[in-house]
């Protein structure tokens, strides 16, 4: 099996690397084992509603990237205290959903370091009942991608805040993440190790690895895929399932409740209620927002020059935009 150690911490590049290697693997290939890291980022599952899983304001304030992956499952937080592992193999094992089989090297590596880890019914790995690794899979008839996170020394306070969203705001057809108690691996080790030393222990848990590097052609293809897909709003936010969102805020000039129906990342319908005052009927504003992509730059453009003060007496444009995109 070929071993590739990631050289980039760009989540768009790394997820594109996974997909490119997955798309180009052939029957008879020995397979790939990858270890890689992302800068602070939230990675959402293929079928999730990004807006429901991500604390958008916190993520933007702290420059946390938001990227969708091709596998299902729940949203996870990555930072440089987290290690990601990936197996990419021809799909010829007969039981591709055997999550435990592909997590076994992690369990073995920890056992060699004096830590007992267990695989639970949620396809997670835990130490003393606390989750430190989640995994997911993507496959077709010819190939299989299995990947997982390993919380080694992550900032768990950021993890909790980055993924915390008011669940009552949303009604969605997407899959909601299961929140679990989590732990880092480092404090559970009998003797401290550096992250690089732990990565070495993971490599040693697998026999017959041949270390290789990406070719120039692979890097070019991966960079192009990362830019076109994994760095795009259309994939990371627009590909979310249809959802409805309710926003409520009390301004100095009145209380506003906004109900937004979003389909394919686009506002299909907007409704506004509250105890505000205005000279115009709200339908004109609601029609102005219909068909607008649900992202800041498009909302700004759609409302540029639009006379909001006719609908909300006393409104300040920036505070109203902040309300819509929060």
C-alpha positions as CSV (number, residue, x, y, z in Angstrom):
1,X,0.0,0.0,0.0
2,X,1.2,3.5,-0.9
3,X,1.6,6.0,2.0
4,X,1.2,9.8,1.4
5,X,1.8,12.3,4.1
6,X,-0.1,15.5,3.4
7,X,2.1,18.6,2.9
8,X,-0.8,21.2,2.8
9,X,-3.1,22.3,5.5
10,X,-5.6,23.8,3.1
11,X,-8.9,21.9,3.6
12,X,-10.0,22.5,0.0
13,X,-6.8,21.0,-1.4
14,X,-6.8,18.0,1.0
15,X,-10.4,17.0,0.3
16,X,-9.7,17.4,-3.4
17,X,-6.7,15.2,-2.9
18,X,-8.9,12.5,-1.4
19,X,-11.4,12.7,-4.2
20,X,-8.8,12.8,-7.0
21,X,-7.0,9.7,-5.7
22,X,-10.3,8.0,-5.2
23,X,-11.5,8.8,-8.8
24,X,-8.3,7.6,-10.4
25,X,-7.6,4.3,-8.5
26,X,-8.0,1.1,-10.6
27,X,-8.7,-2.5,-9.8
28,X,-5.5,-4.2,-8.7
29,X,-4.1,-1.0,-7.2
30,X,-2.4,-1.6,-3.8
31,X,-4.3,1.3,-2.3
32,X,-3.4,4.5,-0.5
33,X,-3.0,5.3,3.2
34,X,-3.0,9.1,3.9
35,X,-2.2,11.1,7.0
36,X,-3.0,14.8,6.7
37,X,-4.0,17.9,8.7
38,X,-6.2,20.9,8.1
39,X,-5.9,24.4,9.4
40,X,-9.0,25.4,11.6
41,X,-12.0,24.3,9.6
42,X,-15.4,22.7,9.8
43,X,-15.9,19.7,7.5
44,X,-19.6,18.9,6.9
45,X,-21.0,15.7,5.6
46,X,-22.2,15.3,2.0
47,X,-25.9,15.3,2.9
48,X,-25.9,17.9,5.7
49,X,-27.4,21.4,5.8
50,X,-24.3,23.5,6.3
51,X,-26.2,26.4,7.8
52,X,-27.7,24.1,10.4
53,X,-24.3,22.6,11.4
54,X,-22.1,25.6,11.5
55,X,-22.0,28.6,13.9
56,X,-21.4,30.9,10.9
57,X,-20.7,34.1,12.9
58,X,-18.1,32.3,15.0
59,X,-16.5,30.7,12.0
60,X,-16.2,33.9,10.1
61,X,-14.9,35.8,13.2
62,X,-12.2,33.2,13.7
63,X,-11.3,32.6,10.0
64,X,-12.5,29.0,10.2
65,X,-13.0,27.5,6.8
66,X,-16.2,25.6,6.0
67,X,-15.9,22.7,3.4
68,X,-18.2,19.9,2.4
69,X,-16.7,16.4,1.9
70,X,-18.0,13.6,-0.4
71,X,-18.8,11.2,2.3
72,X,-21.8,11.1,4.5
73,X,-22.0,11.4,8.3
74,X,-21.8,14.4,10.6
75,X,-19.9,17.7,10.8
76,X,-16.5,17.7,12.4
77,X,-14.0,20.4,13.5
78,X,-10.4,20.2,12.4
79,X,-7.3,22.1,13.6
80,X,-3.6,21.5,13.7
81,X,-4.1,19.4,16.9
82,X,-6.2,17.0,14.9
83,X,-4.9,14.2,12.5
84,X,-6.9,12.8,9.6
85,X,-6.4,9.4,8.2
86,X,-7.7,8.0,4.9
87,X,-7.8,4.6,3.2
88,X,-8.5,4.6,-0.6
89,X,-8.8,1.0,-1.9
90,X,-10.4,-1.0,-4.8
91,X,-13.8,-2.0,-3.5
92,X,-13.3,-5.8,-3.6
93,X,-13.6,-6.8,0.0
94,X,-17.2,-7.9,0.0
95,X,-18.2,-5.9,3.1
96,X,-17.2,-2.3,2.4
97,X,-19.3,-0.9,5.4
98,X,-16.9,-2.7,7.8
99,X,-15.9,0.6,9.6
100,X,-14.2,-1.3,12.4
101,X,-11.8,-3.0,10.0
102,X,-10.5,0.3,8.7
103,X,-10.3,1.8,12.2
104,X,-8.3,-1.2,13.5
105,X,-4.8,0.3,12.8
106,X,-5.7,3.2,15.1
107,X,-6.8,0.9,17.9
108,X,-3.6,-1.2,17.4
109,X,-1.4,1.9,17.5
110,X,-3.0,3.1,20.7
111,X,-2.7,-0.3,22.3
112,X,1.0,-0.3,21.6
113,X,1.2,3.0,23.4
114,X,-0.7,1.7,26.4
115,X,-4.1,3.1,25.7
116,X,-7.3,1.0,25.3
117,X,-9.6,2.3,22.6
118,X,-13.0,0.8,21.6
119,X,-15.1,1.0,18.5
120,X,-18.8,1.9,19.3
121,X,-22.1,1.5,17.5
122,X,-21.9,5.0,16.0
123,X,-18.8,4.2,14.0
124,X,-16.7,6.2,16.4
125,X,-13.6,5.4,18.5
126,X,-13.6,6.2,22.2
127,X,-11.4,6.1,25.2
128,X,-13.2,5.5,28.5
129,X,-16.5,6.3,26.7
130,X,-15.3,9.6,25.3
131,X,-15.1,10.0,21.5
132,X,-11.8,10.9,20.0
133,X,-12.4,9.7,16.4
134,X,-15.3,9.7,14.0
135,X,-15.2,8.0,10.5
136,X,-17.1,8.1,7.3
137,X,-17.1,6.3,3.9
138,X,-17.8,6.9,0.3
139,X,-17.9,4.2,-2.4
140,X,-19.1,2.8,-5.6
141,X,-18.8,-0.7,-7.1
142,X,-15.1,-0.2,-8.0
143,X,-13.5,1.8,-5.1
144,X,-13.8,2.7,-1.5
145,X,-12.8,5.7,0.5
146,X,-12.7,5.4,4.3
147,X,-11.5,8.4,6.4
148,X,-11.6,9.5,10.0
149,X,-10.5,12.2,12.4
150,X,-8.2,11.8,15.4
151,X,-8.4,14.4,18.1
152,X,-4.8,14.4,19.4
153,X,-4.4,17.8,21.0
154,X,-7.3,19.9,19.5
155,X,-8.8,23.0,21.1
156,X,-12.0,21.4,22.3
157,X,-13.4,24.8,23.4
158,X,-13.3,26.0,19.8
159,X,-14.8,22.7,18.6
160,X,-17.8,23.2,20.8
161,X,-18.4,26.8,19.8
162,X,-17.8,26.3,16.1
163,X,-20.4,23.6,15.8
164,X,-23.0,25.0,18.2
165,X,-26.1,26.3,16.4
166,X,-29.6,27.0,17.7
167,X,-31.4,23.9,16.5
168,X,-34.8,25.5,16.9
169,X,-34.0,27.9,14.1
170,X,-34.0,25.3,11.4
171,X,-36.4,22.8,9.9
172,X,-34.3,20.8,7.4
173,X,-34.3,17.6,5.4
174,X,-30.6,17.3,6.1
175,X,-28.9,14.9,8.5
176,X,-28.2,16.4,11.9
177,X,-24.8,15.6,13.5
178,X,-24.9,13.5,16.7
179,X,-23.2,15.5,19.4
180,X,-20.9,13.4,21.6
181,X,-18.7,13.9,24.6
182,X,-15.2,14.1,23.2
183,X,-11.6,13.8,24.4
184,X,-8.1,14.3,23.1
185,X,-5.7,11.4,22.8
186,X,-2.7,13.2,24.3
187,X,-3.9,13.4,28.0
188,X,-4.8,9.7,27.8
189,X,-1.3,8.6,26.9
190,X,0.9,7.1,29.7
191,X,3.8,9.1,28.4
192,X,3.6,12.3,26.4
193,X,4.3,12.1,22.6
194,X,4.6,14.8,20.0
195,X,2.1,14.8,17.2
196,X,4.7,13.7,14.7
197,X,5.7,10.8,17.0
198,X,2.1,9.8,17.2
199,X,1.8,9.9,13.4
200,X,4.9,7.6,13.3
201,X,3.1,5.2,15.6
202,X,0.1,5.2,13.2
203,X,2.4,4.4,10.3
204,X,4.1,1.6,12.2
205,X,0.7,0.0,12.9
206,X,0.5,-0.9,9.1
207,X,3.0,-3.2,7.5
208,X,4.2,-3.0,3.9
209,X,3.7,0.8,3.4
210,X,5.7,2.4,0.6
211,X,6.0,6.2,1.0
212,X,5.4,8.2,-2.2
213,X,4.8,11.8,-3.1
214,X,2.2,13.3,-5.4
215,X,3.3,13.8,-8.9
216,X,3.3,17.2,-10.6
217,X,0.3,16.2,-12.7
218,X,-1.6,15.0,-9.6
219,X,-0.9,18.2,-7.8
220,X,-2.2,20.3,-10.8
221,X,-5.4,18.2,-11.0
222,X,-6.0,18.4,-7.3
223,X,-5.4,22.1,-7.1
224,X,-7.9,22.6,-10.0
225,X,-10.5,20.5,-8.3
226,X,-9.9,22.2,-5.0
227,X,-10.4,25.7,-6.5
228,X,-13.4,24.7,-8.7
229,X,-15.3,22.6,-6.2
230,X,-14.1,22.6,-2.6
231,X,-13.4,26.3,-2.3
232,X,-16.7,27.2,-3.9
233,X,-19.8,28.5,-2.1
234,X,-22.0,26.4,-4.5
235,X,-20.5,23.1,-3.1
236,X,-20.0,24.1,0.5
237,X,-23.2,25.9,1.1
238,X,-25.4,25.8,-2.0
239,X,-25.4,22.0,-2.1
240,X,-27.2,21.8,1.2
241,X,-30.7,20.2,1.4
242,X,-33.7,22.4,1.3
243,X,-34.4,24.1,4.7
244,X,-36.4,26.8,6.4
245,X,-34.8,29.2,8.8
246,X,-36.4,31.5,11.4
247,X,-34.6,34.5,12.6
248,X,-35.7,36.9,15.3
249,X,-34.1,40.1,16.5
250,X,-35.2,43.1,18.5
251,X,-33.7,46.3,17.1
252,X,-34.0,49.8,18.6
253,X,-36.8,50.5,16.1
254,X,-38.8,47.3,16.6
255,X,-38.8,43.5,16.6
256,X,-38.4,41.6,13.3
257,X,-39.0,37.9,12.6
258,X,-37.8,36.6,9.2
259,X,-38.8,33.3,7.8
260,X,-36.6,32.1,4.9
261,X,-37.3,29.1,2.7
262,X,-34.0,28.1,1.0
263,X,-33.7,25.6,-1.9
264,X,-30.4,24.7,-3.5
265,X,-28.8,27.5,-1.6
266,X,-31.2,30.1,-3.0
267,X,-34.0,32.0,-1.1
268,X,-37.2,30.7,-2.6
269,X,-39.4,32.7,-0.3
270,X,-38.9,35.3,2.4
271,X,-41.5,36.5,4.9
272,X,-41.2,39.3,7.5
273,X,-43.3,39.8,10.7
274,X,-42.9,42.0,13.8
275,X,-43.9,45.2,15.6
276,X,-41.9,47.6,13.3
277,X,-43.3,50.5,11.4
278,X,-43.1,51.2,7.7
279,X,-44.7,53.0,4.9
280,X,-44.8,50.1,2.4
281,X,-46.3,46.7,2.3
282,X,-43.7,44.0,3.1
283,X,-44.4,42.0,-0.1
284,X,-42.2,44.2,-2.2
285,X,-39.2,43.4,0.0
286,X,-40.1,39.7,0.1
287,X,-40.2,39.6,-3.7
288,X,-36.9,41.5,-3.9
289,X,-35.2,38.7,-1.9
290,X,-36.8,35.8,-3.8
291,X,-34.3,34.1,-6.0
292,X,-31.3,35.5,-4.3
293,X,-28.4,33.1,-3.3
294,X,-28.3,32.9,0.5
295,X,-24.8,34.5,1.0
296,X,-23.6,37.9,2.0
297,X,-22.3,39.2,-1.3
298,X,-25.5,38.4,-3.1
299,X,-27.7,39.8,-0.4
300,X,-25.7,43.0,-0.4
301,X,-26.0,43.3,-4.2
302,X,-29.8,42.5,-4.2
303,X,-30.5,45.1,-1.5
304,X,-28.1,47.7,-2.9
305,X,-30.1,50.9,-3.5
306,X,-33.2,49.2,-2.2
307,X,-35.2,51.6,0.1
308,X,-35.2,49.5,3.3
309,X,-36.3,52.5,5.3
310,X,-39.6,52.5,3.6
311,X,-40.3,49.1,5.1
312,X,-38.5,49.4,8.5
313,X,-38.6,53.0,9.9
314,X,-35.3,53.7,11.6
315,X,-33.4,50.8,10.1
316,X,-29.7,50.9,9.5
317,X,-28.7,49.0,6.4
318,X,-25.6,47.2,7.9
319,X,-27.4,46.0,11.0
320,X,-30.2,44.6,8.8
321,X,-27.8,42.8,6.5
322,X,-26.0,41.4,9.6
323,X,-29.3,40.1,10.8
324,X,-30.1,38.4,7.5
325,X,-26.7,36.6,7.1
326,X,-26.1,35.7,10.8
